[in-house]
Amino acid sequence: MNDQALSSTIQLLKELVERPSPSGFTTDIMNYVEDVLKQAGVTFDRSNKGAVIATLKGEDEAKQRMLTAHVDTLGAMVKEIKPSGRLRLDLIGGFAYHSIEGEYCVIHKADGGTVSGTIVMHQSSVHVYKNAKTAERNQQNMEVRVDANVNSVDETRALGIEVGDIVSFDPRFQQTESGYIKSRHLDDKASVALLLQLMKTIQEEGTVLPHTTHVLISNNEEIGYGGNSNIPPEVVEYLAVDMGAIGDGQQTDEFSASICVKDASGPYHYGLRQHFVNLCETNNIDYKLDIYPYYGSDASAAIKAGHDIVHGLIGPGIEGSHSMERTHTSSLAHTYRLIDAYVRSGMVH
């Protein structure tokens, strides 16, 4: 991956994370994805669920591949307008309340307008509440402090805020001089940026891949079923490109491509993961094999849905998943090189 392609990928990533897209609220970002594909001249379609399926024609159309990454993110929904005029939340996606304490947020109203706010503990002032430090961070105790002069249900409702409104979190994207990228929603917009850049590059080159390859940008992964439909019957290999999980006991880091051998759904296809290893060894791509203990992907969702496919999972290493996330440009670069080598290689199965 040359410097120009890396720079383009990072710009795509920045534009992706700065567009709010909690699961169930992805129309705008899907329109952005379509605009990128149109500019690149890539053929695509839109599913009834709102996903985008791009297609790169290959030499072999009998045995096809599908790659997927998801553009939906964690978020929340207004559960209740409290008597104080503040908002109680219901979470979208699997994350802990403590990971959003103190975060700036936006309430997306049904009329298309927005209102800003901050997610705080009800007992936030240590000068007033004895249990400010020890109270549990949960739905009962955490609330949105709306940036408006509201002190009742009626005053908040007069702003146009209602139960069911989507709440998105400030991504706070930063790229450091040392090569780190810090932001919410790197899961999985980092992988979406990689796949968009890959399609742009292949289209610009005029390359014909050995197998027709579909790229599914799904929009419901965080709630468990983003990539289990719209899989053409010719697809034999199905690769989820999603974040690599970092933590105690993990090999995955922020500087290499992560190859998942097993997650909570069970093992990934042994032959396919060995193919990834061989591609890394042959092309001097830094990689780590790993098990993600509390994880499921669009590929595993497709398997559970009954599709007769060979499935795999790779991605950049992301520190602090489902919280304030971070990766390094070298992880993006190595993951990109692995994806690129894979789509240009022969079929495993």
GITAMO-V731403 format. One record per backbone hydrogen bond with DSSP energy under -0.5 kcal/mol. NH is the residue of the N-H (numbers start at 1). CO is the residue of the C=O. E is the energy in kcal/mol with one decimal. If there is no record, write none. Layout:
# GITAMO-V731403
[[NH:CO:E] [NH:CO:E]]
This chain:
# GITAMO-V731403
[[6:2:-2.3] [7:3:-2.6] [8:4:-2.3] [9:5:-2.2] [10:6:-2.4] [11:7:-2.0] [12:8:-2.3] [13:9:-2.6] [14:10:-2.5] [15:11:-2.2] [16:12:-2.2] [17:13:-2.8] [18:14:-1.5] [19:16:-1.5] [20:18:-0.6] [23:73:-1.9] [24:219:-0.7] [25:22:-2.3] [30:26:-2.1] [31:27:-2.0] [32:28:-1.7] [33:29:-2.4] [34:30:-2.4] [35:31:-2.1] [36:32:-2.2] [37:33:-2.2] [38:34:-2.7] [39:35:-2.3] [40:36:-1.4] [41:37:-0.9] [41:38:-0.9] [42:37:-2.5] [43:55:-0.6] [45:53:-1.8] [47:51:-2.6] [50:47:-1.5] [52:217:-1.9] [53:45:-2.8] [54:52:-0.6] [54:215:-2.9] [55:43:-2.6] [56:213:-3.0] [57:55:-0.6] [59:209:-2.6] [60:210:-1.6] [61:59:-0.6] [64:62:-0.5] [64:234:-2.5] [65:212:-2.4] [66:237:-2.1] [67:214:-2.9] [68:239:-2.4] [69:216:-1.7] [71:218:-2.7] [72:218:-0.6] [73:21:-2.1] [75:92:-2.0] [76:167:-1.9] [77:90:-2.1] [78:165:-2.6] [79:77:-0.5] [79:88:-3.0] [80:88:-1.5] [82:80:-0.7] [82:86:-3.0] [85:82:-2.6] [87:144:-1.6] [88:80:-2.9] [90:77:-2.2] [92:75:-2.6] [93:91:-0.6] [95:93:-1.2] [99:96:-1.5] [100:97:-1.9] [101:98:-0.7] [102:119:-3.2] [103:100:-2.0] [105:117:-2.6] [106:168:-2.3] [107:115:-3.4] [108:106:-0.6] [108:166:-3.2] [109:107:-0.8] [109:113:-2.4] [110:160:-0.5] [112:109:-1.7] [115:107:-1.8] [117:105:-2.0] [118:145:-1.5] [119:103:-2.8] [120:118:-0.7] [120:143:-2.9] [122:141:-3.6] [124:121:-0.9] [124:122:-0.8] [126:124:-0.7] [128:125:-1.4] [129:125:-2.8] [130:128:-0.6] [132:129:-1.4] [135:131:-2.8] [138:136:-1.2] [142:138:-2.2] [143:120:-2.9] [144:87:-2.2] [145:118:-3.2] [145:143:-0.6] [146:144:-0.9] [147:116:-2.5] [148:146:-2.2] [150:148:-2.1] [156:152:-1.9] [157:153:-2.7] [158:154:-1.8] [159:155:-0.5] [159:156:-1.2] [160:157:-1.8] [161:156:-1.2] [164:78:-2.3] [165:162:-2.0] [166:108:-0.8] [167:76:-3.0] [168:106:-2.3] [170:104:-2.5] [174:182:-2.3] [176:180:-2.7] [179:176:-1.8] [181:327:-3.0] [182:174:-2.8] [183:325:-2.2] [184:171:-2.0] [186:183:-0.6] [188:186:-0.9] [189:185:-1.5] [190:186:-2.3] [191:186:-0.5] [192:188:-1.9] [193:189:-2.3] [194:190:-1.7] [195:191:-2.4] [196:192:-2.6] [197:193:-2.4] [198:194:-2.3] [199:195:-2.4] [200:196:-2.2] [201:197:-2.5] [202:198:-2.6] [203:199:-2.3] [204:200:-2.4] [205:201:-2.3] [206:202:-1.4] [207:202:-1.5] [209:57:-0.7] [209:207:-0.6] [212:60:-2.3] [213:56:-2.6] [214:65:-2.6] [215:54:-2.7] [216:67:-3.1] [216:214:-0.5] [217:52:-3.0] [217:215:-0.7] [218:69:-1.9] [218:216:-0.9] [223:220:-1.1] [224:221:-2.2] [225:220:-1.6] [228:225:-0.6] [232:230:-0.7] [235:232:-1.9] [236:64:-3.2] [237:64:-1.4] [238:310:-3.2] [239:66:-3.0] [240:238:-0.5] [240:312:-2.6] [241:68:-3.4] [241:239:-0.5] [242:240:-0.7] [242:314:-2.4] [244:316:-3.3] [246:318:-0.9] [250:247:-2.1] [256:253:-0.5] [257:286:-2.5] [258:315:-3.0] [259:288:-3.1] [260:258:-0.6] [260:313:-2.5] [261:290:-2.9] [262:290:-0.8] [263:266:-1.7] [264:292:-0.5] [264:295:-1.3] [266:263:-1.7] [268:261:-2.2] [269:311:-2.0] [273:269:-2.3] [274:270:-2.2] [275:271:-1.6] [276:272:-2.0] [277:273:-2.0] [278:274:-2.6] [279:275:-2.4] [280:276:-2.3] [281:277:-2.7] [282:278:-2.6] [283:279:-2.0] [284:280:-0.6] [284:281:-0.6] [285:280:-2.4] [286:284:-0.5] [288:257:-2.1] [290:259:-2.1] [292:262:-2.3] [293:291:-0.7] [301:297:-2.1] [302:298:-1.9] [303:299:-1.9] [304:300:-2.4] [305:301:-1.5] [306:303:-1.6] [307:302:-1.9] [309:307:-1.5] [310:236:-3.3] [311:309:-0.5] [312:238:-2.0] [314:240:-2.1] [315:258:-1.8] [317:256:-1.0] [318:244:-2.8] [319:317:-0.5] [319:326:-3.2] [323:320:-1.3] [325:183:-0.8] [325:323:-1.0] [326:319:-1.6] [327:181:-2.1] [328:254:-0.8] [329:179:-2.4] [331:254:-0.8] [331:328:-0.9] [332:328:-1.6] [333:329:-2.5] [334:330:-2.5] [335:331:-2.3] [336:332:-2.5] [337:333:-2.2] [338:334:-1.9] [339:335:-2.5] [340:336:-2.8] [341:337:-2.4] [342:338:-2.3] [343:339:-2.4] [344:340:-1.1] [345:342:-1.7]]
